[in-house]
Amino acid sequence: NAMAIGAVGAPEAAYVGRGIQVFRRGPGETGFTATSALPAGAAALTDVAMDPANPATVWAVDDNQVFRSTDSGASWVDITGNLPAVSSVDFRTIEFIPASGATPALVALGTRSGVYVATATSNQWELMGNRLPDVLVFDLRFDPVSRTLHAGTLGRGVWSLQLIEDVVFRNGFEG
């Protein structure tokens, strides 16, 4: 379940989480090797996500922490940040959302209490959207063509949120 595969120009690039370890297959490689250890306190991984335009950037999530590496797993940083204050634990899934126009790259996290989002370089999280019920989100998938995030929940079906760029101030009057 904890797997991310395929990058632009490197379809063989992949990350797999097993227990508390992340394994990596880089561009042009055929086998998997272990990355460096996650920070202290890491538990069994529930998901991993990769930036498909930059396979050196990867996120890993366990039930109550989020980690990021920008060097193919040579080092990891805990980016859980303010999540314990804004969400319940029981993190299940993580998904990378590429930048578009003025919207920066994002990372979405499925938790026991909905979906939380942060910019791809941040550790500050906030609730994503306002219509998803307070429900366990088991899986997230982003469709880059329609820019839609799909959230598979426990007992409440599949929800979707189309990420539409704000075009009101596109004429240069941004504040």
C-alpha positions in Angstrom: 0.0 0.0 0.0 2.8 2.5 0.8 4.2 2.9 -2.7 4.8 5.7 -5.2 6.1 4.8 -8.7 6.9 6.7 -11.9 8.4 10.1 -12.6 8.7 12.3 -15.7 11.5 10.8 -17.8 12.0 8.0 -15.2 9.1 5.6 -15.2 11.1 3.1 -13.1 11.7 5.6 -10.2 9.9 4.3 -7.1 9.6 4.4 -3.3 8.1 1.7 -1.1 7.4 1.8 2.6 7.8 -1.4 4.6 7.6 -1.3 8.3 9.6 1.8 9.4 11.9 1.7 6.4 11.6 3.4 3.0 13.2 1.6 0.0 14.1 3.5 -3.2 14.6 2.6 -6.9 16.2 5.6 -8.7 16.1 6.5 -12.4 17.9 3.9 -14.4 18.1 1.4 -11.5 16.6 -2.1 -11.4 16.7 -2.9 -7.7 15.6 -1.3 -4.5 17.9 0.0 -1.7 17.0 1.2 1.7 17.1 5.0 2.3 18.5 6.4 5.5 16.4 5.8 8.6 13.4 8.0 9.4 13.7 10.3 12.4 13.2 8.8 15.9 9.7 7.8 16.8 8.7 6.7 13.3 6.2 3.8 13.3 5.0 1.5 10.5 4.5 3.5 7.3 1.0 3.9 5.9 1.9 5.6 2.7 4.5 7.4 0.6 4.3 10.0 -2.2 6.8 11.3 -4.7 7.0 14.5 -6.8 6.8 13.0 -10.3 8.7 16.0 -11.8 11.5 15.6 -9.2 11.8 12.0 -7.9 14.4 13.1 -5.3 11.5 14.7 -3.3 9.5 12.2 -1.4 7.1 12.1 1.6 6.4 9.2 4.0 3.7 9.0 6.6 3.0 6.8 9.6 -0.1 6.9 11.8 0.9 10.2 13.5 3.9 11.8 11.7 4.8 13.1 8.2 8.4 13.1 6.9 9.9 14.7 3.8 13.2 14.1 1.9 14.5 16.3 -0.8 17.6 14.1 -1.5 16.2 10.7 -2.5 16.0 9.6 1.2 19.6 10.3 2.1 18.1 12.5 4.9 14.5 12.9 6.3 12.8 15.8 8.1 9.8 15.5 10.3 7.2 18.0 8.9 4.3 17.0 11.2 4.3 20.6 12.4 0.9 21.8 13.7 -1.0 18.6 12.7 -1.5 17.4 16.3 -3.2 20.7 17.1 -5.5 20.8 14.1 -6.2 17.1 13.4 -6.7 13.8 15.1 -4.0 11.3 14.5 -4.4 8.1 12.4 -2.8 9.4 9.3 -3.5 7.0 6.4 -2.5 8.4 3.1 -0.5 11.2 1.4 -0.7 12.7 -2.1 1.5 15.2 -4.0 -0.4 17.9 -5.9 1.8 19.7 -8.6 1.9 23.4 -8.8 -0.3 25.1 -11.4 -0.2 28.8 -12.3 -0.1 30.8 -9.1 -0.9 27.8 -7.0 2.2 26.2 -5.3 2.8 22.5 -5.1 0.8 21.0 -2.3 0.8 17.8 -0.2 -2.6 16.4 1.0 -2.9 14.1 4.0 -5.8 11.8 4.7 -6.5 11.5 8.4 -9.2 10.2 10.7 -10.7 13.7 10.6 -10.6 14.6 6.9 -8.0 15.9 4.5 -5.3 18.4 5.5 -3.0 20.2 3.2 0.3 22.1 3.3 2.6 23.6 0.7 5.1 21.0 -0.5 7.9 22.9 1.4 6.0 23.6 4.6 5.1 22.0 7.9 2.0 24.1 8.5 -1.2 22.2 7.8 -4.8 23.3 7.4 -8.1 21.6 6.7 -8.7 21.2 2.9 -12.2 22.2 1.7 -15.2 22.5 3.9 -17.7 19.9 2.7 -15.9 16.7 3.4 -17.5 15.2 6.6 -15.3 14.5 9.6 -14.5 11.0 8.4 -11.5 8.6 8.1 -9.8 9.1 4.7 -8.2 5.8 3.6 -6.8 6.9 0.2 -6.1 10.0 -1.8 -5.6 10.2 -5.6 -4.9 13.3 -7.6 -5.9 13.5 -11.3 -3.5 16.1 -12.9 -5.6 16.4 -16.0 -8.8 17.6 -14.3 -6.9 18.9 -11.2 -9.2 16.9 -9.0 -8.3 15.3 -5.7 -10.3 12.1 -4.9 -10.7 10.9 -1.3 -11.8 7.4 -0.5 -13.4 7.3 3.0 -14.6 4.7 5.5 -18.3 4.4 5.1 -19.0 7.7 3.4 -18.0 6.9 -0.2 -15.6 8.7 -2.5 -15.4 12.5 -2.4 -13.7 14.8 -4.9 -12.5 18.3 -4.9 -11.5 20.1 -8.1 -8.7 22.5 -7.5 -9.5 25.6 -9.5 -6.9 28.4 -9.8 -8.2 31.7 -8.6 -8.3 33.8 -11.8 -9.8 37.0 -10.3 -6.5 38.8 -9.9 -4.6 37.3 -12.9 -4.2 40.8 -14.3 -1.3 41.6 -11.9 -3.2 43.1 -9.0 -2.3 40.4 -6.5 -2.0 41.6 -3.0 
